[in-house]
């Protein structure tokens, strides 16, 4: 199981490449073979998946019933802009131009690694996201995580 973690600031060169930080590179599972898939995130960011993780997610998406319009819409949007990336000899990744434009990426990005993915944010957008932190993180945590724990411990149905 892949469990990535960390925040990393990177600079984008004139060709649209960034260096994968060493601290993040050593977290990438060997079975990814330095290959990644990048696509649009749910917010205005990009999501970078190690290739082995992408295969699992792609298999899950492929099981959706495509006779359902919402599923077709989701699949089209999810795969829109998806591109394979390969680390070059000096550990750089080249961001596709249309995805850079979508995410409003300039010269600096923040890589936010969690679980099995790496979100790539324009630095300014990531800073705005941090400013909009919930006033009461404790309440948010209770709403998101507390109910799950209560259901499991009391065997209540959702």
WOQUI-V991639 format. One record per residue. RES is the residue in one letter. PSI is psi in degrees with one decimal (NA if undefined). OMEGA is omega as a letter, one per 20 degrees, with the letter a starting at -180 (* if undefined). D_LAST is the distance of its C-alpha to the last C-alpha in Angstrom with 1 decimal. Layout:
# WOQUI-V991639
RES & PSI & OMEGA & D_LAST
RES & PSI & OMEGA & D_LAST
This chain:
# WOQUI-V991639
X & 134.1 & r & 27.0
X & 132.0 & r & 28.2
X & 86.1 & a & 27.4
X & 151.0 & a & 29.5
X & 143.8 & r & 30.0
X & 161.4 & r & 32.4
X & 132.7 & a & 33.9
X & 130.9 & r & 37.2
X & 136.1 & a & 39.6
X & 155.2 & r & 41.8
X & 143.2 & r & 44.6
X & 130.3 & r & 45.0
X & 178.0 & a & 48.5
X & -22.0 & r & 50.4
X & -2.0 & r & 49.3
X & 21.9 & a & 45.6
X & 153.2 & r & 45.1
X & 153.8 & r & 43.6
X & 126.7 & r & 43.9
X & 118.4 & a & 40.9
X & 143.2 & a & 41.1
X & -39.1 & r & 42.2
X & -28.0 & r & 39.3
X & -39.3 & a & 36.8
X & -41.1 & a & 39.0
X & -10.2 & r & 38.9
X & -15.6 & a & 35.1
X & 127.8 & a & 35.1
X & 143.2 & a & 34.8
X & -30.7 & a & 38.1
X & -8.2 & r & 36.5
X & -21.3 & r & 36.1
X & 38.6 & r & 40.0
X & 25.3 & r & 40.2
X & 144.3 & a & 38.6
X & 163.4 & r & 35.8
X & 135.5 & r & 34.1
X & 142.4 & r & 33.6
X & -176.4 & a & 31.8
X & 140.5 & r & 30.5
X & 176.9 & r & 27.6
X & -30.8 & r & 24.9
X & -172.4 & a & 27.1
X & 62.3 & r & 30.9
X & 175.4 & r & 31.2
X & 155.7 & r & 31.9
X & 126.1 & a & 29.9
X & 123.8 & r & 32.0
X & 134.1 & r & 30.6
X & 145.4 & a & 32.7
X & -40.5 & a & 33.7
X & -34.2 & r & 32.0
X & -42.7 & r & 28.6
X & -41.0 & a & 29.4
X & -40.8 & r & 30.0
X & -47.0 & a & 26.5
X & -43.0 & r & 24.8
X & -39.8 & r & 27.3
X & -40.4 & r & 26.6
X & -45.0 & r & 22.9
X & -36.4 & a & 23.9
X & -17.3 & a & 26.5
X & -4.4 & r & 24.0
X & 148.0 & r & 22.6
X & 109.1 & a & 23.9
X & 2.0 & r & 26.8
X & -11.1 & r & 27.3
X & 122.6 & a & 24.4
X & -40.9 & r & 26.0
X & -38.6 & r & 23.1
X & -44.1 & r & 23.1
X & -43.7 & r & 26.9
X & -46.0 & r & 26.9
X & -48.2 & a & 24.5
X & -44.6 & r & 26.8
X & -45.3 & a & 29.9
X & -41.7 & a & 28.8
X & -42.6 & a & 27.4
X & -11.2 & a & 30.7
X & 120.0 & r & 33.0
X & -6.1 & a & 35.3
X & 132.7 & a & 34.0
X & 144.1 & r & 37.1
X & 139.2 & r & 38.1
X & 147.5 & r & 39.8
X & 131.7 & r & 42.0
X & 135.8 & r & 43.2
X & -173.9 & a & 47.0
X & -16.8 & r & 49.5
X & 26.1 & r & 48.9
X & 38.6 & r & 45.1
X & 150.6 & r & 44.8
X & 139.0 & r & 42.3
X & 118.2 & r & 43.4
X & 131.6 & r & 40.9
X & 136.7 & a & 41.2
X & -44.1 & a & 42.9
X & -30.5 & r & 40.5
X & -35.3 & r & 37.5
X & -44.0 & r & 39.5
X & -43.5 & r & 40.2
X & -45.7 & a & 36.6
X & -2.5 & r & 35.5
X & 34.9 & a & 38.7
X & 133.8 & r & 39.8
X & -124.8 & a & 43.3
X & -14.7 & a & 45.1
X & 141.4 & r & 42.4
X & 161.4 & r & 38.8
X & 127.6 & r & 36.2
X & 119.8 & r & 34.4
X & 103.4 & a & 31.0
X & 129.5 & r & 29.8
X & 147.5 & r & 26.4
X & -115.2 & a & 24.4
X & 19.3 & a & 26.2
X & 166.3 & r & 27.7
X & 115.0 & r & 30.2
X & 140.6 & r & 29.9
X & 114.4 & a & 33.4
X & 142.6 & r & 34.0
X & 136.0 & a & 37.1
X & -43.6 & a & 38.1
X & -41.9 & r & 38.3
X & -38.6 & r & 34.9
X & -39.3 & r & 33.4
X & -39.1 & r & 35.3
X & -39.1 & r & 34.0
X & -40.0 & r & 30.4
X & -33.0 & r & 31.2
X & -34.1 & a & 32.8
X & 24.3 & r & 29.6
X & 140.3 & a & 27.8
X & 143.3 & a & 25.3
X & -37.1 & a & 27.1
X & 86.4 & a & 24.7
X & -31.7 & r & 23.2
X & -43.8 & r & 21.9
X & -43.0 & r & 19.6
X & -44.7 & r & 18.4
X & -42.5 & r & 17.8
X & -42.4 & a & 15.7
X & -40.4 & a & 13.6
X & -46.2 & a & 13.2
X & -32.5 & a & 13.4
X & -41.0 & a & 12.8
X & -37.2 & r & 9.2
X & -46.8 & a & 8.9
X & -42.0 & a & 11.5
X & -42.5 & r & 10.3
X & -46.0 & a & 7.2
X & -40.9 & a & 9.8
X & -26.3 & a & 12.5
X & 2.3 & a & 11.2
X & 31.0 & r & 9.4
X & 148.9 & r & 6.5
X & 153.6 & r & 3.8
X & NA & * & 0.0
